[in-house]
Amino acid sequence: MKIAIYGYGNLGRGVEAAIAYHTDCELVGVFTRRSPESVKTVSGAPVYSAADIGDFKDKIDVLILCGGSATDLPEATPMLSADFNVVDSFDTHAKIPEHFEKVNNAALKSGHVALISAGWDPGLFSIARLYASAALPSGKDYTFWGRGVSQGHSDAIRRIEGVVDARQYTVPVPEALEAVRDGGTPTLTTGQKHRRECYVAVEESADKALIEEKIKTMPNYFADYETTVNFVSVEELRTNHSGMPHGGSVIRNGVTGEGGRNTHTIEFSLRLDSNPEFTASVLVSSARAVYRMAERGDFGCKTLFDIAPRDLSPLSPEEQRRLLL
């Protein structure tokens, strides 16, 4: 299975690393909008200009798109699905239906398979929510994220004048998490489910009190949450907060039996040392499924809801039944 990477940031490097663990995959190359001469891959895979992607139509089985959801993927995924089978990790939940329609139109027209929103949320967490709600139709879902680094929130802090660098952790509120794990079905806002921890390095002359106020009152990011701001040195930030951990849990509490007399809890959890590397691993297994679907003549836009579990695995159907069923 010949794989190529489109975009070589944290996620692209994660895909490159993941391919080494998938023995049925070969990395054809990396495509970048930067000058190819300025990009050196860890594996030694060749680097090409994104402008030359059209020259590789018959040399790539699946193209994994590693751009951002805000501006890159809404344009790149439908454009590239005209010539390739593609996988992306589009993660703006509210805009997934719109993205699906746009990509589906392009993929149906070209006869390619385009899998969108692969990763862990959306992705594996989405499957967990679907399975849990199907098994317990009378119940309620809860999703908790963290403790983990939020790249978008960290970037929002870095845009404040006087800030040199920052990391923001999303942290589940322990009391809310335990109430749900105990079988309760409370009504919780996102602010009641999560709090924000910020570690911020600032310029020597910066007004820390003003910066803290700007963070805590920032709409759509921090204003609705309990937020703690910790000022640290650049050295401490890079020593203690340079990683990109994340994770979380999907929990569904539901009832069965006459009058709902029996309560059940389903929980699916992840603890990740590296958010981009784990997301990349899901993308590579998804590329395998896309390749198999394309080989069978399927086409159009897909999500993980449309993927048969067997197509994600490198094991044969016989091995899956013997080892996993």
ZADO-1210 file (C-alpha; in nm, 4 decimals, padded with zeros to 6 digits):
<atoms>
<atom x="00.0000" y="00.0000" z="00.0000" code="MET" pos="1"/>
<atom x="00.1714" y="00.3182" z="-00.1213" code="LYS" pos="2"/>
<atom x="00.1082" y="00.6087" z="00.1172" code="ILE" pos="3"/>
<atom x="00.1983" y="00.9756" z="00.0767" code="ALA" pos="4"/>
<atom x="00.1800" y="01.2589" z="00.3295" code="ILE" pos="5"/>
<atom x="00.0438" y="01.6033" z="00.2404" code="TYR" pos="6"/>
<atom x="00.1729" y="01.8497" z="00.4999" code="GLY" pos="7"/>
<atom x="00.4687" y="01.7970" z="00.7297" code="TYR" pos="8"/>
<atom x="00.3945" y="01.9495" z="01.0693" code="GLY" pos="9"/>
<atom x="00.3419" y="01.7602" z="01.3959" code="ASN" pos="10"/>
<atom x="00.0735" y="01.5382" z="01.2435" code="LEU" pos="11"/>
<atom x="00.2674" y="01.4715" z="00.9252" code="GLY" pos="12"/>
<atom x="00.5721" y="01.3666" z="01.1236" code="ARG" pos="13"/>
<atom x="00.3436" y="01.1463" z="01.3323" code="GLY" pos="14"/>
<atom x="00.2150" y="00.9719" z="01.0188" code="VAL" pos="15"/>
<atom x="00.5727" y="00.9173" z="00.9037" code="GLU" pos="16"/>
<atom x="00.6568" y="00.7547" z="01.2384" code="ALA" pos="17"/>
<atom x="00.3377" y="00.5442" z="01.2387" code="ALA" pos="18"/>
<atom x="00.4044" y="00.3968" z="00.8959" code="ILE" pos="19"/>
<atom x="00.7118" y="00.2222" z="01.0389" code="ALA" pos="20"/>
<atom x="00.4771" y="00.0114" z="01.2560" code="TYR" pos="21"/>
<atom x="00.2534" y="-00.0895" z="00.9634" code="HIS" pos="22"/>
<atom x="00.4471" y="-00.3418" z="00.7568" code="THR" pos="23"/>
<atom x="00.1971" y="-00.3386" z="00.4698" code="ASP" pos="24"/>
<atom x="00.2630" y="00.0326" z="00.4040" code="CYS" pos="25"/>
<atom x="00.5300" y="00.2111" z="00.2022" code="GLU" pos="26"/>
<atom x="00.5886" y="00.5866" z="00.2279" code="LEU" pos="27"/>
<atom x="00.6156" y="00.7234" z="-00.1254" code="VAL" pos="28"/>
<atom x="00.6981" y="01.0761" z="-00.0161" code="GLY" pos="29"/>
<atom x="00.6026" y="01.3948" z="00.1629" code="VAL" pos="30"/>
<atom x="00.4401" y="01.6919" z="-00.0089" code="PHE" pos="31"/>
<atom x="00.4883" y="02.0382" z="00.1382" code="THR" pos="32"/>
<atom x="00.3970" y="02.3992" z="00.0585" code="ARG" pos="33"/>
<atom x="00.7369" y="02.5018" z="00.1912" code="ARG" pos="34"/>
<atom x="01.0502" y="02.4819" z="-00.0170" code="SER" pos="35"/>
<atom x="01.1202" y="02.1046" z="-00.0442" code="PRO" pos="36"/>
<atom x="01.4924" y="02.1716" z="00.0043" code="GLU" pos="37"/>
<atom x="01.4204" y="02.3171" z="00.3483" code="SER" pos="38"/>
<atom x="01.2383" y="02.0050" z="00.4750" code="VAL" pos="39"/>
<atom x="01.4290" y="01.6997" z="00.5977" code="LYS" pos="40"/>
<atom x="01.2257" y="01.3911" z="00.6851" code="THR" pos="41"/>
<atom x="01.3183" y="01.1679" z="00.9768" code="VAL" pos="42"/>
<atom x="01.2922" y="00.8514" z="00.7673" code="SER" pos="43"/>
<atom x="01.4738" y="00.9914" z="00.4680" code="GLY" pos="44"/>
<atom x="01.1574" y="00.9833" z="00.2558" code="ALA" pos="45"/>
<atom x="01.1729" y="01.2178" z="-00.0433" code="PRO" pos="46"/>
<atom x="01.0116" y="01.5607" z="-00.0168" code="VAL" pos="47"/>
<atom x="00.8224" y="01.7190" z="-00.3057" code="TYR" pos="48"/>
<atom x="00.6486" y="02.0468" z="-00.3663" code="SER" pos="49"/>
<atom x="00.2723" y="02.0393" z="-00.3062" code="ALA" pos="50"/>
<atom x="00.2388" y="02.2034" z="-00.6464" code="ALA" pos="51"/>
<atom x="00.3707" y="01.8825" z="-00.8085" code="ASP" pos="52"/>
<atom x="00.1161" y="01.6470" z="-00.6473" code="ILE" pos="53"/>
<atom x="-00.0642" y="01.6041" z="-00.9797" code="GLY" pos="54"/>
<atom x="00.2388" y="01.4238" z="-01.1235" code="ASP" pos="55"/>
<atom x="00.1847" y="01.1358" z="-00.8787" code="PHE" pos="56"/>
<atom x="-00.1724" y="01.0333" z="-00.9664" code="LYS" pos="57"/>
<atom x="-00.0751" y="00.6747" z="-01.0496" code="ASP" pos="58"/>
<atom x="00.1953" y="00.6362" z="-00.7842" code="LYS" pos="59"/>
<atom x="-00.0086" y="00.6847" z="-00.4632" code="ILE" pos="60"/>
<atom x="-00.2744" y="00.4481" z="-00.3276" code="ASP" pos="61"/>
<atom x="-00.3830" y="00.6751" z="-00.0411" code="VAL" pos="62"/>
<atom x="-00.2881" y="01.0347" z="00.0343" code="LEU" pos="63"/>
<atom x="-00.3019" y="01.1296" z="00.4048" code="ILE" pos="64"/>
<atom x="-00.3813" y="01.4985" z="00.4521" code="LEU" pos="65"/>
<atom x="-00.2136" y="01.6569" z="00.7544" code="CYS" pos="66"/>
<atom x="-00.3342" y="02.0165" z="00.7375" code="GLY" pos="67"/>
<atom x="-00.5423" y="02.2134" z="00.9827" code="GLY" pos="68"/>
<atom x="-00.9203" y="02.2073" z="01.0061" code="SER" pos="69"/>
<atom x="-00.9668" y="02.5846" z="01.0133" code="ALA" pos="70"/>
<atom x="-00.8415" y="02.6725" z="00.6658" code="THR" pos="71"/>
<atom x="-00.6442" y="02.3866" z="00.5078" code="ASP" pos="72"/>
<atom x="-00.8688" y="02.0805" z="00.4973" code="LEU" pos="73"/>
<atom x="-01.1934" y="02.2510" z="00.3855" code="PRO" pos="74"/>
<atom x="-01.0140" y="02.3346" z="00.0591" code="GLU" pos="75"/>
<atom x="-00.7532" y="02.0577" z="00.0293" code="ALA" pos="76"/>
<atom x="-00.9716" y="01.7507" z="00.0899" code="THR" pos="77"/>
<atom x="-01.2288" y="01.8102" z="-00.1855" code="PRO" pos="78"/>
<atom x="-00.9572" y="01.9358" z="-00.4218" code="MET" pos="79"/>
<atom x="-00.7275" y="01.6354" z="-00.3754" code="LEU" pos="80"/>
<atom x="-01.0078" y="01.3762" z="-00.3731" code="SER" pos="81"/>
<atom x="-01.0535" y="01.4628" z="-00.7391" code="ALA" pos="82"/>
<atom x="-00.7277" y="01.2765" z="-00.8118" code="ASP" pos="83"/>
<atom x="-00.6565" y="01.0550" z="-00.5094" code="PHE" pos="84"/>
<atom x="-00.8056" y="00.8357" z="-00.2404" code="ASN" pos="85"/>
<atom x="-00.7609" y="01.0518" z="00.0699" code="VAL" pos="86"/>
<atom x="-00.7862" y="01.0500" z="00.4501" code="VAL" pos="87"/>
<atom x="-00.8146" y="01.3605" z="00.6667" code="ASP" pos="88"/>
<atom x="-00.8591" y="01.4425" z="01.0373" code="SER" pos="89"/>
<atom x="-01.1058" y="01.7318" z="01.0051" code="PHE" pos="90"/>
<atom x="-01.2114" y="01.7950" z="01.3652" code="ASP" pos="91"/>
<atom x="-01.4441" y="02.0973" z="01.3705" code="THR" pos="92"/>
<atom x="-01.7455" y="01.8974" z="01.4914" code="HIS" pos="93"/>
<atom x="-02.0130" y="02.1520" z="01.4005" code="ALA" pos="94"/>
<atom x="-01.8892" y="02.1785" z="01.0431" code="LYS" pos="95"/>
<atom x="-01.8505" y="01.8062" z="00.9668" code="ILE" pos="96"/>
<atom x="-02.1843" y="01.7785" z="00.7759" code="PRO" pos="97"/>
<atom x="-02.0861" y="02.0716" z="00.5552" code="GLU" pos="98"/>
<atom x="-01.7370" y="01.9282" z="00.4974" code="HIS" pos="99"/>
<atom x="-01.8848" y="01.5857" z="00.4193" code="PHE" pos="100"/>
<atom x="-02.1158" y="01.7231" z="00.1502" code="GLU" pos="101"/>
<atom x="-01.8400" y="01.9173" z="-00.0203" code="LYS" pos="102"/>
<atom x="-01.5973" y="01.6239" z="-00.0192" code="VAL" pos="103"/>
<atom x="-01.8655" y="01.3738" z="-00.1182" code="ASN" pos="104"/>
<atom x="-01.9538" y="01.5734" z="-00.4297" code="ASN" pos="105"/>
<atom x="-01.5898" y="01.5714" z="-00.5406" code="ALA" pos="106"/>
<atom x="-01.5239" y="01.2051" z="-00.4559" code="ALA" pos="107"/>
<atom x="-01.8416" y="01.0784" z="-00.6244" code="LEU" pos="108"/>
<atom x="-01.7521" y="01.2690" z="-00.9383" code="LYS" pos="109"/>
<atom x="-01.3955" y="01.1350" z="-00.9468" code="SER" pos="110"/>
<atom x="-01.4657" y="00.7797" z="-00.8293" code="GLY" pos="111"/>
<atom x="-01.2308" y="00.7978" z="-00.5317" code="HIS" pos="112"/>
<atom x="-01.2737" y="00.7120" z="-00.1625" code="VAL" pos="113"/>
<atom x="-01.2357" y="01.0073" z="00.0756" code="ALA" pos="114"/>
<atom x="-01.2436" y="00.9355" z="00.4497" code="LEU" pos="115"/>
<atom x="-01.2883" y="01.2444" z="00.6663" code="ILE" pos="116"/>
<atom x="-01.2672" y="01.3152" z="01.0407" code="SER" pos="117"/>
<atom x="-01.0492" y="01.0181" z="01.1301" code="ALA" pos="118"/>
<atom x="-00.8639" y="01.0383" z="01.4610" code="GLY" pos="119"/>
<atom x="-00.9801" y="00.9972" z="01.8186" code="TRP" pos="120"/>
<atom x="-01.2406" y="01.2745" z="01.8535" code="ASP" pos="121"/>
<atom x="-01.3931" y="01.2815" z="01.6040" code="PRO" pos="122"/>
<atom x="-01.3011" y="00.9224" z="01.5259" code="GLY" pos="123"/>
<atom x="-01.2666" y="00.6514" z="01.7886" code="LEU" pos="124"/>
<atom x="-01.4719" y="00.8514" z="02.0402" code="PHE" pos="125"/>
<atom x="-01.7431" y="00.8873" z="01.7750" code="SER" pos="126"/>
<atom x="-01.7591" y="00.5092" z="01.7334" code="ILE" pos="127"/>
<atom x="-01.7726" y="00.4672" z="02.1108" code="ALA" pos="128"/>
<atom x="-02.0690" y="00.7063" z="02.1298" code="ARG" pos="129"/>
<atom x="-02.2466" y="00.5219" z="01.8474" code="LEU" pos="130"/>
<atom x="-02.1945" y="00.1729" z="01.9943" code="TYR" pos="131"/>
<atom x="-02.2904" y="00.2849" z="02.3457" code="ALA" pos="132"/>
<atom x="-02.6086" y="00.4626" z="02.2383" code="SER" pos="133"/>
<atom x="-02.7087" y="00.1657" z="02.0221" code="ALA" pos="134"/>
<atom x="-02.6658" y="-00.0772" z="02.3116" code="ALA" pos="135"/>
<atom x="-02.8308" y="00.1526" z="02.5678" code="LEU" pos="136"/>
<atom x="-03.0937" y="00.3578" z="02.3820" code="PRO" pos="137"/>
<atom x="-03.2349" y="00.4889" z="02.7104" code="SER" pos="138"/>
<atom x="-02.9403" y="00.6809" z="02.8489" code="GLY" pos="139"/>
<atom x="-02.7137" y="00.9831" z="02.8285" code="LYS" pos="140"/>
<atom x="-02.3674" y="01.0448" z="02.6799" code="ASP" pos="141"/>
<atom x="-02.0818" y="01.2392" z="02.8380" code="TYR" pos="142"/>
<atom x="-01.7462" y="01.3227" z="02.6812" code="THR" pos="143"/>
<atom x="-01.4550" y="01.4411" z="02.8929" code="PHE" pos="144"/>
<atom x="-01.1299" y="01.5609" z="02.7364" code="TRP" pos="145"/>
<atom x="-00.7902" y="01.5688" z="02.9070" code="GLY" pos="146"/>
<atom x="-00.5813" y="01.6132" z="03.0975" code="ARG" pos="147"/>
<atom x="-00.4110" y="01.7299" z="02.7815" code="GLY" pos="148"/>
<atom x="-00.2622" y="02.0150" z="02.5832" code="VAL" pos="149"/>
<atom x="-00.5076" y="02.2111" z="02.3715" code="SER" pos="150"/>
<atom x="-00.3134" y="02.3460" z="02.0741" code="GLN" pos="151"/>
<atom x="-00.5848" y="02.5960" z="01.9790" code="GLY" pos="152"/>
<atom x="-00.6157" y="02.7417" z="02.3282" code="HIS" pos="153"/>
<atom x="-00.2366" y="02.7577" z="02.3666" code="SER" pos="154"/>
<atom x="-00.2129" y="02.9478" z="02.0398" code="ASP" pos="155"/>
<atom x="-00.4837" y="03.1902" z="02.1542" code="ALA" pos="156"/>
<atom x="-00.2757" y="03.2794" z="02.4618" code="ILE" pos="157"/>
<atom x="00.0398" y="03.3241" z="02.2533" code="ARG" pos="158"/>
<atom x="-00.1385" y="03.5898" z="02.0469" code="ARG" pos="159"/>
<atom x="-00.1728" y="03.8172" z="02.3526" code="ILE" pos="160"/>
<atom x="00.0757" y="04.1052" z="02.3496" code="GLU" pos="161"/>
<atom x="00.3658" y="04.0395" z="02.5846" code="GLY" pos="162"/>
<atom x="00.3352" y="03.6574" z="02.5795" code="VAL" pos="163"/>
<atom x="00.6442" y="03.4709" z="02.4596" code="VAL" pos="164"/>
<atom x="00.5073" y="03.1157" z="02.4757" code="ASP" pos="165"/>
<atom x="00.2256" y="02.9260" z="02.6452" code="ALA" pos="166"/>
<atom x="00.0680" y="02.5874" z="02.7031" code="ARG" pos="167"/>
<atom x="-00.2928" y="02.5298" z="02.8059" code="GLN" pos="168"/>
<atom x="-00.4183" y="02.2071" z="02.9566" code="TYR" pos="169"/>
<atom x="-00.7813" y="02.1005" z="02.9435" code="THR" pos="170"/>
<atom x="-00.8582" y="01.9203" z="03.2717" code="VAL" pos="171"/>
<atom x="-01.1763" y="01.7294" z="03.3624" code="PRO" pos="172"/>
<atom x="-01.3455" y="01.8476" z="03.6828" code="VAL" pos="173"/>
<atom x="-01.3019" y="01.5470" z="03.9163" code="PRO" pos="174"/>
<atom x="-01.6413" y="01.5858" z="04.0865" code="GLU" pos="175"/>
<atom x="-01.8258" y="01.5909" z="03.7521" code="ALA" pos="176"/>
<atom x="-01.6315" y="01.2934" z="03.6188" code="LEU" pos="177"/>
<atom x="-01.6935" y="01.0864" z="03.9318" code="GLU" pos="178"/>
<atom x="-02.0649" y="01.1750" z="03.9379" code="ALA" pos="179"/>
<atom x="-02.1003" y="01.0369" z="03.5876" code="VAL" pos="180"/>
<atom x="-01.8860" y="00.7304" z="03.6570" code="ARG" pos="181"/>
<atom x="-02.1099" y="00.6582" z="03.9562" code="ASP" pos="182"/>
<atom x="-02.4032" y="00.6184" z="03.7199" code="GLY" pos="183"/>
<atom x="-02.5601" y="00.9608" z="03.7495" code="GLY" pos="184"/>
<atom x="-02.7020" y="01.1592" z="03.4585" code="THR" pos="185"/>
<atom x="-02.6486" y="01.5216" z="03.5636" code="PRO" pos="186"/>
<atom x="-02.6964" y="01.8090" z="03.3222" code="THR" pos="187"/>
<atom x="-02.3509" y="01.9633" z="03.2829" code="LEU" pos="188"/>
<atom x="-02.2185" y="02.2514" z="03.0770" code="THR" pos="189"/>
<atom x="-01.8706" y="02.2209" z="02.9273" code="THR" pos="190"/>
<atom x="-01.7568" y="02.4688" z="03.1917" code="GLY" pos="191"/>
<atom x="-01.8866" y="02.2394" z="03.4640" code="GLN" pos="192"/>
<atom x="-01.7090" y="01.9404" z="03.3063" code="LYS" pos="193"/>
<atom x="-01.3691" y="02.0996" z="03.2420" code="HIS" pos="194"/>
<atom x="-01.1308" y="02.3608" z="03.3760" code="ARG" pos="195"/>
<atom x="-00.8318" y="02.5308" z="03.2143" code="ARG" pos="196"/>
<atom x="-00.4701" y="02.5337" z="03.3378" code="GLU" pos="197"/>
<atom x="-00.2411" y="02.7831" z="03.1656" code="CYS" pos="198"/>
<atom x="00.1383" y="02.8003" z="03.1838" code="TYR" pos="199"/>
<atom x="00.2603" y="03.1273" z="03.0374" code="VAL" pos="200"/>
<atom x="00.6040" y="03.2766" z="02.9719" code="ALA" pos="201"/>
<atom x="00.6029" y="03.6519" z="02.9187" code="VAL" pos="202"/>
<atom x="00.8394" y="03.9325" z="02.8293" code="GLU" pos="203"/>
<atom x="01.0286" y="04.0809" z="03.1235" code="GLU" pos="204"/>
<atom x="00.8411" y="04.4125" z="03.1009" code="SER" pos="205"/>
<atom x="00.4967" y="04.2555" z="03.0504" code="ALA" pos="206"/>
<atom x="00.2021" y="04.3401" z="03.2758" code="ASP" pos="207"/>
<atom x="00.1196" y="03.9974" z="03.4204" code="LYS" pos="208"/>
<atom x="-00.2030" y="04.1116" z="03.5841" code="ALA" pos="209"/>
<atom x="-00.3327" y="04.2478" z="03.2523" code="LEU" pos="210"/>
<atom x="-00.2325" y="03.9323" z="03.0653" code="ILE" pos="211"/>
<atom x="-00.4054" y="03.7134" z="03.3245" code="GLU" pos="212"/>
<atom x="-00.7213" y="03.9227" z="03.2935" code="GLU" pos="213"/>
<atom x="-00.7135" y="03.8968" z="02.9138" code="LYS" pos="214"/>
<atom x="-00.6803" y="03.5187" z="02.9332" code="ILE" pos="215"/>
<atom x="-00.9558" y="03.4654" z="03.1877" code="LYS" pos="216"/>
<atom x="-01.2036" y="03.6905" z="03.0055" code="THR" pos="217"/>
<atom x="-01.1304" y="03.5656" z="02.6531" code="MET" pos="218"/>
<atom x="-01.4664" y="03.4693" z="02.4966" code="PRO" pos="219"/>
<atom x="-01.5096" y="03.1223" z="02.3423" code="ASN" pos="220"/>
<atom x="-01.1863" y="03.0057" z="02.5062" code="TYR" pos="221"/>
<atom x="-01.1672" y="03.0802" z="02.8800" code="PHE" pos="222"/>
<atom x="-01.4503" y="03.3084" z="02.9912" code="ALA" pos="223"/>
<atom x="-01.6896" y="03.0232" z="03.0693" code="ASP" pos="224"/>
<atom x="-01.4368" y="02.8091" z="03.2587" code="TYR" pos="225"/>
<atom x="-01.2542" y="02.8047" z="03.5878" code="GLU" pos="226"/>
<atom x="-00.9123" y="02.9125" z="03.4628" code="THR" pos="227"/>
<atom x="-00.5774" y="02.9118" z="03.6439" code="THR" pos="228"/>
<atom x="-00.2860" y="03.1126" z="03.5026" code="VAL" pos="229"/>
<atom x="00.0675" y="03.0173" z="03.6092" code="ASN" pos="230"/>
<atom x="00.3540" y="03.2415" z="03.4989" code="PHE" pos="231"/>
<atom x="00.6760" y="03.0486" z="03.4384" code="VAL" pos="232"/>
<atom x="01.0089" y="03.1039" z="03.2656" code="SER" pos="233"/>
<atom x="01.0664" y="03.0048" z="02.9038" code="VAL" pos="234"/>
<atom x="01.3128" y="02.7416" z="03.0257" code="GLU" pos="235"/>
<atom x="01.0611" y="02.5870" z="03.2665" code="GLU" pos="236"/>
<atom x="00.7926" y="02.5892" z="02.9985" code="LEU" pos="237"/>
<atom x="01.0121" y="02.4067" z="02.7511" code="ARG" pos="238"/>
<atom x="01.1502" y="02.1670" z="03.0115" code="THR" pos="239"/>
<atom x="00.8232" y="02.0683" z="03.1803" code="ASN" pos="240"/>
<atom x="00.5586" y="02.1405" z="02.9153" code="HIS" pos="241"/>
<atom x="00.7134" y="02.0569" z="02.5787" code="SER" pos="242"/>
<atom x="00.5137" y="01.7358" z="02.5250" code="GLY" pos="243"/>
<atom x="00.1699" y="01.7030" z="02.3656" code="MET" pos="244"/>
<atom x="-00.0230" y="01.4592" z="02.5871" code="PRO" pos="245"/>
<atom x="-00.3994" y="01.4270" z="02.5683" code="HIS" pos="246"/>
<atom x="-00.6844" y="01.1812" z="02.6104" code="GLY" pos="247"/>
<atom x="-01.0229" y="01.1577" z="02.7708" code="GLY" pos="248"/>
<atom x="-01.3296" y="00.9416" z="02.8159" code="SER" pos="249"/>
<atom x="-01.6635" y="00.8752" z="02.6528" code="VAL" pos="250"/>
<atom x="-01.9165" y="00.7566" z="02.9110" code="ILE" pos="251"/>
<atom x="-02.2776" y="00.6512" z="02.8618" code="ARG" pos="252"/>
<atom x="-02.5098" y="00.5752" z="03.1497" code="ASN" pos="253"/>
<atom x="-02.8292" y="00.3929" z="03.0590" code="GLY" pos="254"/>
<atom x="-03.1021" y="00.1738" z="03.2018" code="VAL" pos="255"/>
<atom x="-03.2684" y="-00.1564" z="03.1183" code="THR" pos="256"/>
<atom x="-03.5425" y="-00.3712" z="03.2671" code="GLY" pos="257"/>
<atom x="-03.8934" y="-00.2898" z="03.3801" code="GLU" pos="258"/>
<atom x="-03.9123" y="00.0732" z="03.4895" code="GLY" pos="259"/>
<atom x="-03.5409" y="00.1139" z="03.4213" code="GLY" pos="260"/>
<atom x="-03.4534" y="-00.0732" z="03.7385" code="ARG" pos="261"/>
<atom x="-03.0987" y="-00.1644" z="03.6281" code="ASN" pos="262"/>
<atom x="-02.8334" y="00.0959" z="03.5527" code="THR" pos="263"/>
<atom x="-02.5334" y="00.0338" z="03.3250" code="HIS" pos="264"/>
<atom x="-02.2210" y="00.2339" z="03.2469" code="THR" pos="265"/>
<atom x="-02.0128" y="00.2058" z="02.9305" code="ILE" pos="266"/>
<atom x="-01.6763" y="00.3843" z="02.9271" code="GLU" pos="267"/>
<atom x="-01.4125" y="00.4168" z="02.6562" code="PHE" pos="268"/>
<atom x="-01.0950" y="00.5981" z="02.7625" code="SER" pos="269"/>
<atom x="-00.7645" y="00.7095" z="02.6134" code="LEU" pos="270"/>
<atom x="-00.4424" y="00.8300" z="02.7784" code="ARG" pos="271"/>
<atom x="-00.2016" y="00.9601" z="02.5163" code="LEU" pos="272"/>
<atom x="00.1613" y="01.0649" z="02.5540" code="ASP" pos="273"/>
<atom x="00.1467" y="01.2242" z="02.2085" code="SER" pos="274"/>
<atom x="-00.1780" y="01.3504" z="02.0610" code="ASN" pos="275"/>
<atom x="-00.0401" y="01.3916" z="01.7044" code="PRO" pos="276"/>
<atom x="00.1359" y="01.0539" z="01.7008" code="GLU" pos="277"/>
<atom x="-00.1747" y="00.8684" z="01.8167" code="PHE" pos="278"/>
<atom x="-00.3989" y="01.0581" z="01.5745" code="THR" pos="279"/>
<atom x="-00.1519" y="00.9707" z="01.2996" code="ALA" pos="280"/>
<atom x="-00.1727" y="00.6017" z="01.3907" code="SER" pos="281"/>
<atom x="-00.5504" y="00.6129" z="01.3450" code="VAL" pos="282"/>
<atom x="-00.5014" y="00.7850" z="01.0091" code="LEU" pos="283"/>
<atom x="-00.2682" y="00.5126" z="00.8830" code="VAL" pos="284"/>
<atom x="-00.5056" y="00.2310" z="00.9813" code="SER" pos="285"/>
<atom x="-00.7844" y="00.4305" z="00.8171" code="SER" pos="286"/>
<atom x="-00.5761" y="00.4549" z="00.5003" code="ALA" pos="287"/>
<atom x="-00.5686" y="00.0744" z="00.4919" code="ARG" pos="288"/>
<atom x="-00.9481" y="00.0661" z="00.5023" code="ALA" pos="289"/>
<atom x="-00.9703" y="00.3281" z="00.2278" code="VAL" pos="290"/>
<atom x="-00.7328" y="00.1260" z="00.0106" code="TYR" pos="291"/>
<atom x="-00.9388" y="-00.1913" z="00.0553" code="ARG" pos="292"/>
<atom x="-01.2660" y="-00.0119" z="-00.0166" code="MET" pos="293"/>
<atom x="-01.1209" y="00.1414" z="-00.3315" code="ALA" pos="294"/>
<atom x="-00.9975" y="-00.1995" z="-00.4433" code="GLU" pos="295"/>
<atom x="-01.3563" y="-00.3269" z="-00.4141" code="ARG" pos="296"/>
<atom x="-01.4809" y="-00.0408" z="-00.6319" code="GLY" pos="297"/>
<atom x="-01.6373" y="00.1712" z="-00.3573" code="ASP" pos="298"/>
<atom x="-01.6196" y="00.5505" z="-00.3811" code="PHE" pos="299"/>
<atom x="-01.7511" y="00.8702" z="-00.2252" code="GLY" pos="300"/>
<atom x="-01.6975" y="01.0395" z="00.1106" code="CYS" pos="301"/>
<atom x="-01.6883" y="00.8192" z="00.4208" code="LYS" pos="302"/>
<atom x="-01.6512" y="00.8531" z="00.7962" code="THR" pos="303"/>
<atom x="-01.5416" y="00.5872" z="01.0445" code="LEU" pos="304"/>
<atom x="-01.9107" y="00.5006" z="01.0822" code="PHE" pos="305"/>
<atom x="-01.8960" y="00.3628" z="00.7278" code="ASP" pos="306"/>
<atom x="-01.5826" y="00.1531" z="00.7776" code="ILE" pos="307"/>
<atom x="-01.6114" y="-00.2172" z="00.8535" code="ALA" pos="308"/>
<atom x="-01.3828" y="-00.2908" z="01.1509" code="PRO" pos="309"/>
<atom x="-01.2157" y="-00.5735" z="00.9575" code="ARG" pos="310"/>
<atom x="-01.0845" y="-00.3256" z="00.6993" code="ASP" pos="311"/>
<atom x="-00.8822" y="-00.1328" z="00.9579" code="LEU" pos="312"/>
<atom x="-00.6758" y="-00.4348" z="01.0637" code="SER" pos="313"/>
<atom x="-00.3700" y="-00.5821" z="00.8905" code="PRO" pos="314"/>
<atom x="-00.4851" y="-00.9262" z="01.0075" code="LEU" pos="315"/>
<atom x="-00.6694" y="-01.1590" z="00.7723" code="SER" pos="316"/>
<atom x="-01.0383" y="-01.2293" z="00.8460" code="PRO" pos="317"/>
<atom x="-00.9384" y="-01.5759" z="00.9700" code="GLU" pos="318"/>
<atom x="-00.6789" y="-01.4293" z="01.2079" code="GLU" pos="319"/>
<atom x="-00.9270" y="-01.1708" z="01.3321" code="GLN" pos="320"/>
<atom x="-01.1838" y="-01.4395" z="01.4173" code="ARG" pos="321"/>
<atom x="-00.9230" y="-01.6598" z="01.5842" code="ARG" pos="322"/>
<atom x="-00.7349" y="-01.3923" z="01.7793" code="LEU" pos="323"/>
<atom x="-00.9812" y="-01.1088" z="01.8446" code="LEU" pos="324"/>
<atom x="-01.3404" y="-01.2330" z="01.8288" code="LEU" pos="325"/>
</atoms>
